[in-house]
Amino acid sequence: MALYRIFSLIAFLVCFVSLAYHLIRLIRLDLPKDYSIKKGNLTAAIAYSYTGAMNPVKKESAFMHYPTYTAGIFYHTGTFISFVLFFLFHLNTGIPAALHWPIVILLTVSAASGLGIFIKRASLKKLRYLSNPDDYVSNLLVTVFQAFTLIALIDGAFAPYYYIAAGLLFLYLPLGKLKHSIYFFAARYHLGFFYGWRGIWPAGNEGRTK
């Protein structure tokens, strides 16, 4: 096996172990503690936190910025597909011919979306003020990974650069904001618990939480 493929696999293993450590820490923290009087249905509220509360019309950060929200949907979809393809490449498993060009088109859109998000963050003063180096590095690494996945799908000779980019992403993933791939689920759970305990979610008055 080529060294660049070994590097990407070792990087993935380091990433997996690191994220597993963070997950175990979250589980050991146990459920949130709330000493107020319970008023709501936690199960329904937590389910709503992962479903209805994710509706863009319920979130100011989404309904006031639909183009960026849409780009983010494509961006995250492209990231998920790129990770799946990483394992298929290592297993030397091809994708069905009927899916090849649709995936190429989707990755083109997702990588372009990532680049657009990067440019928006770098060009708007209010976003630059809220950003730190990790925001830029994370955005850039994921965008490059998607772009290199796209190129590798078209030209197999690009594989060495693809596996190096994948390895660098995996090594960085547990260090910065990309850890939200784990913490996202805990954050949504905690949000559902908080508003469910108070009887706010999933009742019809969730608008007050905006």
VMD Tcl script that draws the C-alpha trace (Angstrom):
set ca {
  {0.00 0.00 0.00}
  {1.30 3.46 -0.91}
  {2.61 5.65 1.90}
  {0.08 8.39 1.24}
  {-2.77 5.90 1.72}
  {-1.18 4.63 4.94}
  {-0.85 8.24 6.13}
  {-4.56 8.90 5.52}
  {-5.57 5.73 7.37}
  {-3.35 6.53 10.36}
  {-4.77 10.07 10.41}
  {-8.30 8.66 10.36}
  {-7.47 6.33 13.25}
  {-6.08 9.23 15.29}
  {-9.21 11.23 14.47}
  {-11.52 8.35 15.42}
  {-9.81 7.75 18.76}
  {-9.82 11.47 19.58}
  {-13.51 11.88 18.77}
  {-14.32 8.72 20.71}
  {-12.56 10.28 23.71}
  {-14.72 13.40 23.41}
  {-17.86 11.27 23.07}
  {-16.99 9.26 26.19}
  {-16.40 12.50 28.11}
  {-19.84 13.74 27.06}
  {-21.51 10.49 28.12}
  {-19.74 10.54 31.50}
  {-21.04 14.04 32.18}
  {-24.50 12.45 32.36}
  {-27.76 14.31 31.82}
  {-28.08 18.07 32.35}
  {-29.06 19.14 35.86}
  {-32.03 21.46 36.22}
  {-33.32 22.30 39.69}
  {-36.43 24.18 38.56}
  {-39.85 22.53 38.53}
  {-40.28 20.31 35.49}
  {-43.20 21.46 33.30}
  {-42.82 19.70 29.96}
  {-42.28 16.47 28.06}
  {-38.54 15.89 27.65}
  {-38.85 13.12 25.07}
  {-41.04 15.19 22.76}
  {-38.90 18.31 23.24}
  {-35.63 16.52 22.52}
  {-37.14 14.93 19.41}
  {-38.36 18.38 18.34}
  {-34.87 19.81 18.88}
  {-33.53 17.46 16.18}
  {-36.48 17.93 13.81}
  {-38.92 20.85 13.89}
  {-36.52 23.21 15.63}
  {-34.06 22.71 12.75}
  {-36.60 24.14 10.31}
  {-35.01 27.28 8.81}
  {-38.14 29.36 9.48}
  {-37.56 28.76 13.19}
  {-34.00 30.10 13.15}
  {-33.03 33.72 12.61}
  {-29.58 32.65 11.44}
  {-31.34 30.75 8.63}
  {-34.45 32.67 7.55}
  {-32.53 35.95 7.43}
  {-29.76 34.41 5.33}
  {-31.36 31.84 3.02}
  {-28.55 31.85 0.39}
  {-25.92 31.10 3.04}
  {-28.19 28.54 4.70}
  {-28.70 26.78 1.36}
  {-24.95 26.85 0.69}
  {-24.43 25.32 4.13}
  {-26.83 22.47 3.33}
  {-24.94 21.68 0.14}
  {-21.62 22.05 1.98}
  {-22.50 19.59 4.72}
  {-24.01 17.16 2.23}
  {-20.82 17.27 0.17}
  {-18.75 16.67 3.29}
  {-20.78 13.59 4.21}
  {-20.50 12.20 0.67}
  {-16.75 12.89 0.62}
  {-16.27 10.91 3.83}
  {-18.25 7.99 2.41}
  {-16.15 8.08 -0.76}
  {-12.95 8.08 1.32}
  {-13.80 4.61 2.62}
  {-15.00 3.40 -0.77}
  {-11.70 4.51 -2.31}
  {-9.74 2.59 0.33}
  {-11.87 -0.49 -0.25}
  {-11.35 -0.09 -4.01}
  {-15.13 -0.10 -4.33}
  {-16.41 1.85 -7.28}
  {-19.65 3.80 -7.30}
  {-22.45 2.91 -9.74}
  {-21.95 4.54 -13.12}
  {-25.37 6.18 -12.86}
  {-24.24 8.03 -9.71}
  {-20.81 9.12 -10.91}
  {-21.71 12.38 -12.62}
  {-24.51 13.35 -10.19}
  {-21.95 13.04 -7.38}
  {-19.41 15.03 -9.42}
  {-22.00 17.79 -9.91}
  {-23.01 17.76 -6.25}
  {-19.39 17.96 -5.08}
  {-18.78 20.82 -7.51}
  {-21.69 22.73 -5.96}
  {-20.67 21.84 -2.40}
  {-17.03 22.83 -2.87}
  {-18.12 26.08 -4.53}
  {-20.45 26.67 -1.57}
  {-17.57 26.15 0.84}
  {-15.44 28.60 -1.10}
  {-18.30 31.11 -1.12}
  {-18.73 30.79 2.64}
  {-14.99 31.31 3.09}
  {-15.02 34.44 0.91}
  {-18.07 35.82 2.74}
  {-16.41 35.32 6.12}
  {-13.18 36.95 4.93}
  {-14.81 39.88 3.12}
  {-17.54 41.02 5.54}
  {-16.22 43.11 8.41}
  {-18.82 41.89 10.93}
  {-17.96 38.26 10.16}
  {-14.21 38.89 10.32}
  {-14.76 40.40 13.78}
  {-16.53 37.23 14.95}
  {-14.04 34.85 13.34}
  {-10.78 33.36 14.54}
  {-8.06 31.45 12.65}
  {-9.77 28.13 13.37}
  {-12.86 29.25 11.42}
  {-10.77 29.88 8.32}
  {-8.59 26.76 8.64}
  {-11.58 24.48 9.21}
  {-13.49 25.95 6.28}
  {-10.46 25.75 3.99}
  {-9.51 22.16 4.89}
  {-13.03 20.83 4.33}
  {-13.40 22.75 1.07}
  {-10.06 21.46 -0.23}
  {-11.01 17.92 0.82}
  {-14.25 18.15 -1.16}
  {-12.50 19.66 -4.18}
  {-9.79 16.99 -4.12}
  {-12.43 14.26 -3.80}
  {-14.08 15.69 -6.87}
  {-10.82 15.71 -8.83}
  {-9.95 12.18 -7.68}
  {-13.30 10.97 -9.00}
  {-12.43 12.35 -12.42}
  {-8.70 11.54 -12.51}
  {-7.34 8.64 -10.46}
  {-3.77 9.92 -10.96}
  {-4.62 12.69 -8.47}
  {-4.92 10.11 -5.66}
  {-1.67 10.99 -3.78}
  {-2.76 14.61 -3.28}
  {-6.26 13.49 -2.34}
  {-5.09 11.12 0.41}
  {-2.68 13.73 1.81}
  {-5.50 16.30 1.97}
  {-7.79 13.76 3.64}
  {-5.10 12.91 6.20}
  {-4.51 16.57 7.06}
  {-8.24 17.08 7.55}
  {-8.53 14.05 9.83}
  {-5.58 15.20 11.93}
  {-7.06 18.67 12.36}
  {-10.67 17.61 12.87}
  {-10.43 16.81 16.61}
  {-8.53 20.03 17.35}
  {-10.86 22.81 16.23}
  {-14.48 23.69 15.54}
  {-14.90 20.61 13.36}
  {-15.42 18.72 16.62}
  {-19.01 19.87 16.25}
  {-19.45 16.63 14.30}
  {-19.69 15.16 17.82}
  {-20.82 18.11 19.93}
  {-23.68 19.06 17.60}
  {-25.73 16.12 18.86}
  {-25.00 16.86 22.50}
  {-25.84 20.54 21.99}
  {-29.21 19.75 20.38}
  {-29.98 17.28 23.16}
  {-29.16 19.87 25.83}
  {-31.28 22.49 24.04}
  {-34.25 20.13 23.86}
  {-33.79 19.22 27.51}
  {-33.63 22.88 28.58}
  {-36.75 24.04 26.72}
  {-38.60 20.76 27.25}
  {-38.09 20.93 31.01}
  {-39.71 24.38 31.00}
  {-42.60 23.28 28.76}
  {-41.64 25.62 25.91}
  {-40.84 22.95 23.32}
  {-42.54 21.46 21.36}
  {-45.55 23.69 22.15}
  {-46.66 26.29 19.64}
  {-44.94 29.17 21.44}
  {-41.38 28.15 20.52}
  {-40.97 31.48 18.73}
  {-40.05 33.12 22.04}
  {-36.76 31.16 22.00}
  {-35.43 32.97 18.92}
}
mol new
graphics top color blue
foreach p $ca { graphics top sphere $p radius 0.5 }
foreach p [lrange $ca 0 end-1] q [lrange $ca 1 end] { graphics top cylinder $p $q radius 0.2 }
display resetview
